[in-house]
Amino acid sequence: MSKKHMGSSIDDFLKEEGVFEEAQAQAVKEVVAWQLAQAMKEKKISKNRHGHTAEDEPHAGGSLLDARNDITLSSLERAAAMVGRRVTIQLV
């Protein structure tokens, strides 16, 4: 068994493999989807109700909670507003 990555961080490994940015983007989507699902649960909002609220995206309730999907910023802002939250974006 190779010990090439023994002691290195997961970030270092992902960078060496050339997939760091992709993995980081996926992780962010999963966290946002989880946060939205938790907020919807706290507010007792069903996926169906959310989906019907998004005028231009009737399937948005399920797709926003599926981190495999790409969503628009406006859809995310509407979903956040629905659960009393807001979206902030920061370039680092």
Order of alpha helices (4+ residues) and beta strands (2+ residues): alpha-alpha-alpha-alpha-alpha
